[in-house]
Amino acid sequence: MITLIVTGHIQFASAMQSVVNAIVGESERTAWINFAEGDTRERLAENVRQVIAGVPDGAGILLLTDVPSGTPFQIALTLGMERADIAVVTGTNVSMITEALFERENMATADELAEHVVDAGQQAVGKYRL
């Protein structure tokens, strides 16, 4: 099963965890890592590395970050280059995370899951005229 790592600024990860757990319940092989005020890049990288170290090579890891260009995204890209089975997605919303949790056992690779959740996230964003 592909491991999910959700990370972002301040309380992004823990806020997403609260919402997602309310929708689908708690999930195994899912890590929620905040980049809290006062944390360093090095500390965030180490927290993410610790999760990655516990995942066997080839099992797949999907790193989901809050915004492009931010420190969590930069760390995810850097660590993603260290293993071929890591995919990185940014602009994460609740629909993307729930879809990843529902579909990760049906996907062969983290890249395949990443493509799927990006599509799901885009479909969840819309403007409605009332």
N, C-alpha and C positions, 0 to 999 in steps of 0.2 A: 504494500500500500504506500502511495506517495505521501510523504510528510509535508505538512504545511507549516510555514513560518510567517506570521503576520507581524510586521514591525512598522513603526511610524513615530512621529513627533508627539511629545508630551504623553497623553493618555490614549492615543489613537488605538493601540493594540488592545488595551484592557477594555476600552469602550466597545470596540468591535466584538471582543470576547463576550461581554455581557449581552449584547444584542443577539449575536449568533447562538449563544447557549440558550437564550429564551426561545429561539425559533426551532433549533434542531437538537438541543441538548448538548451535553459535554461530549467532546470528541477526542479520541486517542490520536496520537501522532500529529498533534497540532500544538505549536508553541506561539505564545503571544508575548512579544518583547517590545516594551516601551522604550523610547529614547527620551527619557525624562529631562526636565530642566536641570542643568548642572552635570549631567552625564557627559562623558567624553566619547569621541569617536572610537577610541581604543576599547573602552568598556562595552560599547554597543557591539563592536566587532567580536569581542571575546564572548559575549552572551550568545550571539548568533553562531559563532564557531562551535561552542559547546553543544548546541542542538545538532548542528551538522555532523559533529564527530560521533554522535550516537546513531547515525543513520548509515546502514551498510552501503558501500559503493554500488551504484546501479539501481538502488531502490527508488530513487527519484525524490527530489525536494522542490517544492514550489515556494519561492519567496515572494510574498505579497507586501508591497510598500504603499505608503500613503500618497506621496507626491513625487513627480519626477524632479531630479536634480538635488533633492534634499539629502542630508547625511544618511538616513536609513537606506535610501535608494542607492547611493554611492557605495555604501558598505555591501549591500546585496550584490551589486554588479561585480565588485572586487572579489567577493567570496565565491560568486557564481562562476568566475573564471577558473577557479581551482578544481572544479569537478564538472565532468561532462553531463552529469545527471541532474544539474540544477537549472531551473528556469526562473526568471525574474519578471514580475509584473508590477506596474505602478498605477496609481489612480484607483486604488482598491475601494470597492464599495461593498455593502452588506450582501447584495445579490451575488457578487463574485465569490465571496467566501462561502456562502451557503451552497452555491453550485459546485464549488471545488470539493466541499465535503460530501455532497451527494454523488458526485461523478468520479472521484479519484480512483475508486476501485475498478472502474470501467475503462480507464485510460492506461495505455501501455507505457507512456513516458510523461515526465513532468512537462516537456515541451508541448505535447498533445493536450494535456490538461490546461496549460497556460493559454493556448489558442482558444480552447473552449470557454474558459472563464472570462477572457477578454470579450468574446462575443456576447456572453451572458450579461456582463457589466454594461456593455454598450446598449443592449436591448432594454436594460432597466432604466436608462436615462431617457427622459422625454419631456416635451413641453406639451401641456394640455390647454386648450382654449376652452374657457368656461363661459 
